Amino acid sequence: MFPSSQIILSPENPGRFTQWFDWYNQERFHQNLDNQTPNEVYWQYTTIHQAA
């Protein structure tokens, strides 16, 4: 959805990086995270360690 070639940090496109960052952390599955999103892994870790 967001090829890195489309990420342009410029005054004409101020929200583009924020959109990409949100997509990367909330929607993109990562092989190294057992095909979970970074947000899923973060919240699982946080929940487990708060309960301890």
Beta strands, then each sheet from edge to edge (+ up, - down):
end
